[in-house]
Amino acid sequence: MRVSDLKFLIELSHSKSITLTAEKMHISQQGLSQMITDWSKSLMLFYFIGVDRERP
């Protein structure tokens, strides 16, 4: 992971939105999504979208 990657990650943590982060950092949403996938694989992390939602 490079320093520039960390900037994307920090911005993503602040905005909590791939769309807003991509727009602010001048990158495509697809590119940012691919970065997230690559980070999770390289760091052996698993993430779940919607974990904080209540289940019926």
N, C-alpha and C positions, 0 to 999 in steps of 0.2 A: 504494500500500500504506500502510495506517495503522499507528500504533503498536500498536493492539490486534491487528492481523493478525500483527505480529511476535511478540507474546506467544504466539499460537497456534503459530506456526512454531517458536519456541524450545522450547515444551513438546513439540511433535511430535518434534523432533530429540532430546530427552532420553528420551522414552518409546519412540520408534520404533514407536508403535502408534496408529493412527487411533482405535480404540475407546477406549483408555485416555485419550488426549488429549481426545476428545470428552466423556467422562464427567467428567474433572477440570475442564475449562473450561466445563461446563454448556451444551453445544451438541450438536446431533444429528450422528451420523456422516455423514449425507448432506450436512448443511451444511458440515462440515469438508472433506469430499471435494470439494464444489463450490468452496470457498475455494482448495484446492490446485490445482484445474483452472484457476481464474481467475488465480492467481499465476503458474502456468507459462505461460499465454497472455500475460499482461501483461509478463512478464519474458523472454518468448520462450525459455523453458527447456523441455527435453524430459527427462522422467524415465521410468525403466523399473522396473517392479515385478519383483523377483526377479533382479536383475542379479548379485547376489552368489552365486547358486546355481551349483553345478557342473553342467556339461552332460555327458551321457553320451558 
